[in-house]
Amino acid sequence: MNNIQVLILLIILMEIYHTIRNQFDKSSIIFEHILFLISTMFCGFLPGYCSTFPTDYTLEESGTKNTLEFRIYFAYKNEFISPVHDIPILHNETSDIYNMIVEIPRWSNAKMEMNMVEPLNPIKQDVKNGKLRFVHNLYPFHGYPWNYGALPQTWETPLGGDSLKGDNDPIDVIEIGRKKHEMGDIIQVKVLGALGLVDDGEMDWKVIAIDVTDPLAKKLEDVSDLSKLGNVVPTYFKWFKYYKYADNKKINRFISNELLNKTETLKVIDDTHNHWKSLISKTGDINNRNCYHTIRKPGTHDSCLISSREANAIVMNNKVMSLFTGSEGNAIIPTEDYLFHLNID
């Protein structure tokens, strides 16, 4: 098919979609089946546009990197899933080996995150004041000094309690191993400790972990072992203290100048996992977080569980809409080669 035929087809499919959406309740089985049919037609006419997934976890991109429309969706065994809700927190139930979802590869600048508001929680670039967010190169660092991501099935709740409120997202992880991982990678990590960042008045824990396949993993069991890597701990605090300074002269603070040890950190992770359970069971206010997932968990609220057809329709609709509203020609080129000096810039 040539480009004109593709465009005409997309217009027809979108018109059908919007007509159907106006005629049926979105929760009805008829709406679900028709959306599945439309998405199947779309992939059938454009075989190079939709991926055929192999087994296990795979990724599906939508839009162009460094644009507002860019998304990465996750799938498991040919079914779209939510990385936040459907990927288990523990890789092995009998050990403390956790699954980590890599959102930001080491040395990159784009601030990517699993979006907790959109259905299926795709990875997208964070936006502030309508602009894509990038982290400056703060001397002597280049972008993010670690592989940066989050633990699935966790939630730092901003609700309840007398202490600092959570930042409303999954708990963050910095992976300190030797390998540079890719965006969307699901890796297994050993937890060592945590840094307690206070960001815009919110509690924003940074779990420190290492890839279990890293040669250093056998030598590191707790934060006290980080001294084997040299004087690295002060650099962790320095980066998080000043990483926003180039944008707004903002200096972050911490709840302590000491790291949490492993035992204390596992307790924090367990708390955020329990908060996540309250999110998918909707036992309280979920604060605008999207709870859609496709694999039922104990306590899952019926309104949070969607079918594979509904999940497929969500992704296909986003891909179609990105073609109409996308800004591929206006992709932002980040200033990755510029260096920011804290004292003089």
Backbone hydrogen bonds in HBPLUS format (Angstrom, degrees):
<---DONOR---> <-ACCEPTOR-->    atom                        ^
c    i                          cat <-CA-CA->   ^        H-A-AA   ^      H-
h    n   atom  resd res      DA  || num        DHA   H-A  angle D-A-AA Bond
n    s   type  num  typ     dist DA aas  dist angle  dist       angle   num
A0006-VAL N   A0002-ASN O   3.02 MM   4  6.30 158.2  2.07 154.4 161.2     1
A0007-LEU N   A0003-ASN O   2.96 MM   4  6.14 158.3  2.01 145.3 151.0     2
A0008-ILE N   A0004-ILE O   2.96 MM   4  6.22 162.5  1.99 152.4 156.7     3
A0009-LEU N   A0005-GLN O   2.93 MM   4  6.13 161.0  1.97 148.1 153.5     4
A0010-LEU N   A0006-VAL O   2.94 MM   4  6.18 160.3  1.98 151.8 156.8     5
A0011-ILE N   A0007-LEU O   2.99 MM   4  6.23 158.1  2.04 150.5 156.3     6
A0012-ILE N   A0008-ILE O   3.00 MM   4  6.25 161.0  2.03 151.5 156.4     7
A0013-LEU N   A0009-LEU O   2.92 MM   4  6.17 166.1  1.94 155.5 159.0     8
A0014-MET N   A0010-LEU O   2.91 MM   4  6.04 158.0  1.95 149.2 155.1     9
A0015-GLU N   A0011-ILE O   2.95 MM   4  6.14 153.7  2.02 146.9 154.1    10
A0016-ILE N   A0012-ILE O   2.96 MM   4  6.25 157.5  2.01 150.4 156.6    11
A0017-TYR N   A0013-LEU O   2.90 MM   4  6.10 158.0  1.95 144.6 151.1    12
A0018-HIS N   A0014-MET O   2.96 MM   4  6.18 168.6  1.97 153.1 154.4    13
A0019-THR N   A0015-GLU O   2.99 MM   4  6.08 154.2  2.06 145.1 152.6    14
A0020-ILE N   A0016-ILE O   2.96 MM   4  6.12 163.6  1.98 153.0 157.1    15
A0021-ARG N   A0017-TYR O   2.90 MM   4  6.13 158.1  1.95 150.7 157.4    16
A0022-ASN N   A0018-HIS O   3.17 MM   4  6.30 143.9  2.31 137.5 145.2    17
A0023-GLN N   A0020-ILE O   2.97 MM   3  5.05 138.0  2.15  99.9 112.5    18
A0024-PHE N   A0020-ILE O   3.05 MM   4  6.17 146.4  2.17 161.3 167.2    19
A0028-SER N   A0025-ASP O   2.94 MM   3  5.40 166.0  1.96 119.4 124.1    20
A0032-GLU N   A0028-SER O   3.19 MM   4  6.48 157.8  2.24 145.0 151.2    21
A0033-HIS N   A0029-ILE O   3.02 MM   4  6.22 162.8  2.05 148.6 151.9    22
A0034-ILE N   A0030-ILE O   2.99 MM   4  6.19 162.1  2.02 154.1 159.1    23
A0035-LEU N   A0031-PHE O   2.99 MM   4  6.14 160.2  2.03 149.3 154.6    24
A0036-PHE N   A0032-GLU O   3.08 MM   4  6.30 154.9  2.14 144.1 151.2    25
A0037-LEU N   A0033-HIS O   2.99 MM   4  6.26 151.2  2.07 143.9 151.6    26
A0038-ILE N   A0034-ILE O   2.93 MM   4  6.25 157.4  1.98 151.0 156.4    27
A0039-SER N   A0035-LEU O   2.95 MM   4  6.19 169.1  1.96 155.4 157.7    28
A0040-THR N   A0036-PHE O   2.95 MM   4  6.09 151.0  2.03 144.2 152.5    29
A0041-MET N   A0037-LEU O   2.89 MM   4  6.14 155.9  1.94 148.8 155.2    30
A0042-PHE N   A0038-ILE O   2.88 MM   4  6.14 158.0  1.93 151.2 157.6    31
A0043-CYS N   A0039-SER O   3.07 MM   4  6.32 159.7  2.11 146.1 149.9    32
A0044-GLY N   A0040-THR O   2.86 MM   4  6.01 145.7  1.98 143.5 154.2    33
A0045-PHE N   A0041-MET O   2.97 MM   4  6.19 155.9  2.03 155.8 159.4    34
A0046-LEU N   A0042-PHE O   3.11 MM   4  6.19 139.5  2.28 137.9 149.2    35
A0049-TYR N   A0046-LEU O   2.97 MM   3  5.51 163.2  2.00 121.8 127.4    36
A0077-LYS N   A0056-ASP O   3.04 MM  21  4.93 161.5  2.07 125.3 128.5    37
A0058-THR N   A0075-ALA O   2.93 MM  17  5.22 153.4  2.01 138.5 144.4    38
A0075-ALA N   A0058-THR O   2.90 MM  17  5.22 146.5  2.02 153.4 151.9    39
A0060-GLU N   A0073-TYR O   2.89 MM  13  5.03 149.5  1.99 141.2 144.6    40
A0073-TYR N   A0060-GLU O   2.82 MM  13  5.03 176.6  1.82 149.0 149.3    41
A0062-SER N   A0071-ARG O   2.89 MM   9  5.05 152.4  1.97 147.7 147.2    42
A0071-ARG N   A0062-SER O   2.79 MM   9  5.05 146.3  1.90 151.5 155.8    43
A0332-ILE N   A0066-ASN O   2.99 MM 266  5.37 161.5  2.02 154.2 148.9    44
A0070-PHE N   A0067-THR O   3.42 MM   3  5.70 162.0  2.46 107.7 112.4    45
A0072-ILE N   A0123-ILE O   2.92 MM  51  4.99 135.1  2.13 137.3 148.0    46
A0123-ILE N   A0072-ILE O   3.00 MM  51  4.99 153.2  2.08 142.9 143.0    47
A0081-ILE N   A0074-PHE O   2.95 MM   7  5.71 164.3  1.98 139.6 140.7    48
A0076-TYR N   A0079-GLU O   2.71 MM   3  5.26 157.2  1.76 152.4 153.7    49
A0079-GLU N   A0076-TYR O   3.15 MM   3  5.26 147.5  2.26 103.2 112.8    50
A0086-ASP N   A0082-SER O   2.77 MM   4  5.33 159.0  1.82 149.2 155.7    51
A0153-GLN N   A0084-VAL O   2.73 MM  69  5.49 152.7  1.80 148.0 157.1    52
A0099-ASN N   A0089-ILE O   2.96 MM  10  5.55 164.4  1.99 138.3 142.3    53
A0091-HIS N   A0097-ILE O   2.85 MM   6  5.68 159.2  1.90 141.6 148.4    54
A0095-SER N   A0092-ASN O   3.10 MM   3  5.53 168.9  2.11 118.0 121.1    55
A0098-TYR N   A0189-VAL O   3.02 MM  91  5.35 157.1  2.07 158.7 156.5    56
A0189-VAL N   A0098-TYR O   2.85 MM  91  5.35 161.0  1.89 152.2 158.6    57
A0100-MET N   A0187-ILE O   2.76 MM  87  5.29 160.7  1.80 162.1 167.5    58
A0187-ILE N   A0100-MET O   2.93 MM  87  5.29 153.6  2.00 154.9 157.6    59
A0101-ILE N   A0150-ALA O   2.96 MM  49  5.52 173.2  1.97 165.9 165.9    60
A0150-ALA N   A0101-ILE O   3.12 MM  49  5.52 149.4  2.21 140.9 149.3    61
A0102-VAL N   A0185-ASP O   2.87 MM  83  5.26 172.1  1.88 161.0 163.6    62
A0184-GLY N   A0102-VAL O   2.72 MM  82  5.30 170.9  1.73 160.1 159.2    63
A0103-GLU N   A0148-TYR O   2.92 MM  45  5.99 149.5  2.02 136.5 146.4    64
A0104-ILE N   A0148-TYR O   2.86 MM  44  4.98 170.5  1.87 155.2 154.0    65
A0148-TYR N   A0104-ILE O   2.87 MM  44  4.98 173.6  1.87 158.4 157.8    66
A0108-SER N   A0105-PRO O   3.23 MM   3  5.84 149.2  2.33 140.5 138.6    67
A0107-TRP N   A0144-TYR O   2.72 MM  37  5.04 174.3  1.73 160.5 158.4    68
A0144-TYR N   A0108-SER O   3.08 MM  36  5.94 150.3  2.17 151.9 156.3    69
A0135-VAL N   A0109-ASN O   2.72 MM  26  4.92 163.4  1.74 140.8 145.4    70
A0111-LYS N   A0133-ARG O   3.11 MM  22  5.65 177.9  2.11 140.1 140.5    71
A0126-ASP N   A0111-LYS O   2.77 MM  15  5.74 173.6  1.78 171.3 172.2    72
A0113-GLU N   A0124-LYS O   2.89 MM  11  5.67 154.7  1.95 153.9 160.9    73
A0124-LYS N   A0113-GLU O   2.93 MM  11  5.67 160.5  1.97 149.8 149.8    74
A0115-ASN N   A0122-PRO O   2.85 MM   7  5.73 173.4  1.85 153.0 151.4    75
A0290-ASN N   A0116-MET O   2.61 MM 174  5.72 167.7  1.63 166.2 166.9    76
A0121-ASN N   A0118-GLU O   3.13 MM   3  5.41 157.6  2.18 129.2 130.2    77
A0133-ARG N   A0126-ASP O   2.92 MM   7  5.63 152.8  2.00 159.9 154.8    78
A0128-LYS N   A0131-LYS O   2.88 MM   3  5.35 161.0  1.92 152.2 153.2    79
A0131-LYS N   A0128-LYS O   3.04 MM   3  5.35 163.0  2.07 111.1 116.6    80
A0340-PHE N   A0137-ASN O   2.68 MM 203  5.66 162.8  1.71 174.9 173.2    81
A0141-PHE N   A0138-LEU O   2.58 MM   3  5.27 150.3  1.66 142.7 139.5    82
A0139-TYR N   A0340-PHE O   2.94 MM 201  5.92 174.0  1.95 159.2 160.7    83
A0147-ASN N   A0175-GLU O   3.29 MM  28  5.05 156.8  2.35 153.0 147.9    84
A0175-GLU N   A0147-ASN O   2.75 MM  28  5.05 175.4  1.75 160.1 161.7    85
A0149-GLY N   A0173-VAL O   2.94 MM  24  5.17 160.5  1.98 152.6 155.6    86
A0173-VAL N   A0149-GLY O   2.82 MM  24  5.17 152.0  1.90 126.7 126.3    87
A0151-LEU N   A0171-ILE O   3.09 MM  20  5.90 152.6  2.17 161.5 169.9    88
A0155-TRP N   A0272-THR O   3.03 MM 117  4.99 139.9  2.19 109.8 120.6    89
A0156-GLU N   A0169-ASP O   2.83 MM  13  5.57 167.5  1.85 147.2 150.1    90
A0168-ASN N   A0156-GLU O   2.80 MM  12  5.18 145.0  1.92 163.3 160.7    91
A0166-GLY N   A0157-THR O   2.86 MM   9  4.80 146.7  1.97 131.9 126.0    92
A0203-MET N   A0165-LYS O   2.69 MM  38  5.76 166.2  1.71 155.7 158.5    93
A0207-VAL N   A0172-ASP O   2.90 MM  35  6.06 165.0  1.92 143.5 140.4    94
A0174-ILE N   A0207-VAL O   2.76 MM  33  6.14 162.3  1.79 174.0 176.5    95
A0209-ALA N   A0174-ILE O   3.03 MM  35  6.19 167.4  2.04 161.0 159.6    96
A0176-ILE N   A0209-ALA O   2.99 MM  33  6.39 157.5  2.05 164.1 163.6    97
A0185-ASP N   A0182-GLU O   3.03 MM   3  5.59 161.7  2.06 138.0 138.6    98
A0212-VAL N   A0188-GLN O   2.97 MM  24  6.02 166.0  1.99 145.2 147.5    99
A0190-LYS N   A0210-ILE O   2.83 MM  20  5.38 159.4  1.87 150.3 153.5   100
A0210-ILE N   A0190-LYS O   3.02 MM  20  5.38 148.5  2.12 138.7 148.2   101
A0192-LEU N   A0208-ILE O   2.85 MM  16  5.64 170.0  1.86 162.2 160.7   102
A0193-GLY N   A0208-ILE O   3.37 MM  15  5.22 156.7  2.43 138.9 140.4   103
A0208-ILE N   A0193-GLY O   2.81 MM  15  5.22 171.7  1.82 133.2 136.1   104
A0194-ALA N   A0260-LEU O   3.27 MM  66  5.01 147.4  2.38 124.0 126.7   105
A0260-LEU N   A0194-ALA O   2.80 MM  66  5.01 159.1  1.84 152.4 155.1   106
A0195-LEU N   A0206-LYS O   2.89 MM  11  5.10 157.0  1.94 135.7 142.1   107
A0206-LYS N   A0195-LEU O   2.95 MM  11  5.10 154.2  2.02 153.2 159.3   108
A0255-ILE N   A0196-GLY O   2.97 MM  59  5.53 154.9  2.03 146.2 154.3   109
A0204-ASP N   A0197-LEU O   2.88 MM   7  5.19 161.1  1.91 169.5 163.7   110
A0198-VAL N   A0253-ARG O   2.89 MM  55  5.49 166.4  1.91 151.8 147.2   111
A0199-ASP N   A0202-GLU O   2.89 MM   3  5.20 149.0  1.99 155.0 153.3   112
A0202-GLU N   A0199-ASP O   2.97 MM   3  5.20 159.1  2.02 110.0 116.8   113
A0214-ASP N   A0211-ASP O   3.01 MM   3  5.39 162.9  2.04 114.0 119.5   114
A0217-ALA N   A0214-ASP O   2.97 MM   3  5.35 155.5  2.03 115.0 122.6   115
A0219-LYS N   A0216-LEU O   2.90 MM   3  5.38 146.2  2.02 113.5 124.1   116
A0220-LEU N   A0217-ALA O   3.29 MM   3  5.32 154.3  2.36 101.6 109.0   117
A0225-ASP N   A0222-ASP O   2.96 MM   3  5.58 154.0  2.03 115.8 123.4   118
A0226-LEU N   A0223-VAL O   3.03 MM   3  5.36 161.1  2.07 110.1 116.3   119
A0228-LYS N   A0225-ASP O   2.97 MM   3  5.71 162.1  2.00 120.2 125.7   120
A0229-LEU N   A0226-LEU O   2.94 MM   3  5.51 160.8  1.97 115.4 121.7   121
A0230-GLY N   A0227-SER O   3.09 MM   3  5.14 164.4  2.11 106.6 110.9   122
A0235-THR N   A0232-VAL O   2.95 MM   3  5.32 126.3  2.25 107.7 122.3   123
A0236-TYR N   A0232-VAL O   3.22 MM   4  6.64 141.6  2.38 149.3 160.4   124
A0236-TYR N   A0233-VAL O   3.01 MM   3  5.18 127.8  2.29 103.0 116.7   125
A0237-PHE N   A0233-VAL O   3.29 MM   4  6.71 159.3  2.34 156.7 160.5   126
A0238-LYS N   A0234-PRO O   2.93 MM   4  6.14 157.5  1.98 145.4 152.4   127
A0239-TRP N   A0235-THR O   3.02 MM   4  6.11 166.5  2.04 147.0 149.6   128
A0240-PHE N   A0236-TYR O   3.26 MM   4  6.49 175.8  2.26 152.9 153.9   129
A0241-LYS N   A0237-PHE O   2.91 MM   4  5.94 143.5  2.04 146.2 156.9   130
A0242-TYR N   A0238-LYS O   3.14 MM   4  6.26 153.8  2.21 152.1 156.5   131
A0243-TYR N   A0239-TRP O   2.91 MM   4  5.52 125.4  2.22 153.8 163.5   132
A0252-ASN N   A0241-LYS O   2.93 MM  11  4.58 158.2  1.97 137.1 138.6   133
A0245-TYR N   A0242-TYR O   2.89 MM   3  5.09 156.9  1.95 114.3 122.0   134
A0247-ASP N   A0244-LYS O   3.05 MM   3  5.58 141.3  2.20 112.2 122.8   135
A0248-ASN N   A0244-LYS O   3.17 MM   4  6.45 165.8  2.19 162.3 166.2   136
A0249-LYS N   A0245-TYR O   2.82 MM   4  4.05 147.0  1.93 126.0 125.6   137
A0265-THR N   A0261-ASN O   2.95 MM   4  6.11 153.7  2.02 150.7 158.9   138
A0266-LEU N   A0262-LYS O   2.88 MM   4  6.13 158.8  1.93 158.1 162.8   139
A0267-LYS N   A0263-THR O   3.27 MM   4  6.52 145.9  2.39 139.9 148.3   140
A0268-VAL N   A0264-GLU O   3.17 MM   4  6.54 151.6  2.25 142.8 149.9   141
A0269-ILE N   A0265-THR O   2.89 MM   4  6.22 162.9  1.92 157.6 162.0   142
A0270-ASP N   A0266-LEU O   2.92 MM   4  6.06 157.2  1.98 141.4 147.9   143
A0271-ASP N   A0267-LYS O   2.99 MM   4  6.26 151.2  2.08 144.8 152.4   144
A0272-THR N   A0268-VAL O   3.02 MM   4  6.38 158.9  2.07 152.2 157.2   145
A0273-HIS N   A0269-ILE O   2.88 MM   4  6.15 145.5  2.00 148.0 158.5   146
A0274-ASN N   A0270-ASP O   3.02 MM   4  6.29 151.6  2.10 145.5 152.4   147
A0275-HIS N   A0271-ASP O   2.96 MM   4  6.30 148.2  2.06 145.0 154.5   148
A0276-TRP N   A0272-THR O   2.98 MM   4  6.20 147.7  2.09 138.4 146.7   149
A0277-LYS N   A0273-HIS O   3.05 MM   4  6.41 148.2  2.15 141.7 150.0   150
A0278-SER N   A0274-ASN O   3.18 MM   4  6.56 147.4  2.29 141.9 149.5   151
A0279-LEU N   A0275-HIS O   3.10 MM   4  6.46 134.3  2.32 137.2 150.1   152
A0279-LEU N   A0276-TRP O   2.89 MM   3  4.89 125.6  2.20  94.7 110.3   153
A0280-ILE N   A0276-TRP O   3.06 MM   4  6.50 159.5  2.11 163.8 164.8   154
A0281-SER N   A0277-LYS O   3.09 MM   4  6.14 137.6  2.28 139.3 150.6   155
A0282-LYS N   A0278-SER O   2.95 MM   4  5.67 112.4  2.43 124.4 138.1   156
A0283-THR N   A0278-SER O   3.19 MM   5  5.37 150.1  2.28 141.2 149.6   157
A0282-LYS N   A0279-LEU O   3.15 MM   3  4.99 144.7  2.28  94.5 105.0   158
A0301-HIS N   A0280-ILE O   2.90 MM  21  6.14 164.4  1.93 151.2 147.3   159
A0289-ARG N   A0286-ILE O   3.00 MM   3  5.66 154.0  2.07 121.4 129.5   160
A0293-HIS N   A0304-CYS O   2.88 MM  11  6.27 139.8  2.04 162.8 169.4   161
A0306-ILE N   A0293-HIS O   2.93 MM  13  5.97 163.5  1.96 154.2 159.0   162
A0300-THR N   A0297-LYS O   3.04 MM   3  5.30 162.4  2.07 133.8 131.3   163
A0304-CYS N   A0301-HIS O   2.82 MM   3  5.42 155.8  1.88 120.5 128.6   164
A0305-LEU N   A0302-ASP O   3.26 MM   3  5.42 148.7  2.37 102.6 111.1   165
A0311-ALA N   A0307-SER O   2.99 MM   4  6.30 158.4  2.04 148.8 155.1   166
A0312-ASN N   A0308-SER O   2.89 MM   4  6.04 156.6  1.94 143.9 150.3   167
A0313-ALA N   A0309-ARG O   2.94 MM   4  6.17 154.5  2.01 147.2 154.0   168
A0314-ILE N   A0310-GLU O   2.99 MM   4  6.26 150.9  2.08 146.7 154.1   169
A0315-VAL N   A0311-ALA O   3.18 MM   4  6.50 161.5  2.21 151.5 154.7   170
A0316-MET N   A0312-ASN O   2.94 MM   4  6.13 171.2  1.95 155.1 158.0   171
A0317-ASN N   A0313-ALA O   2.88 MM   4  5.84 157.9  1.93 145.0 151.3   172
A0318-ASN N   A0314-ILE O   3.13 MM   4  6.30 154.2  2.20 140.0 146.8   173
A0319-LYS N   A0315-VAL O   2.96 MM   4  6.27 155.8  2.02 151.1 157.9   174
A0320-VAL N   A0316-MET O   2.96 MM   4  6.20 158.4  2.01 150.1 155.3   175
A0321-MET N   A0317-ASN O   2.92 MM   4  6.08 169.0  1.93 152.3 155.6   176
A0322-SER N   A0318-ASN O   2.91 MM   4  6.04 147.3  2.02 144.3 153.0   177
A0323-LEU N   A0320-VAL O   3.04 MM   3  5.40 137.4  2.23 104.7 116.2   178
A0324-PHE N   A0321-MET O   3.06 MM   3  5.21 129.9  2.33  99.7 112.7   179
A0325-THR N   A0321-MET O   2.88 MM   4  6.06 162.8  1.91 161.3 166.2   180
A0326-GLY N   A0322-SER O   2.77 MM   4  4.68 120.1  2.13 122.4 131.3   181
A0330-ASN N   A0327-SER O   2.69 MM   3  5.09 152.3  1.77 114.1 124.1   182
A0338-TYR N   A0335-THR O   3.34 MM   3  5.73 168.2  2.36 111.2 114.7   183
A0345-ASP N   A0341-HIS O   3.10 MM   4  5.59 159.7  2.14 158.4 159.4   184
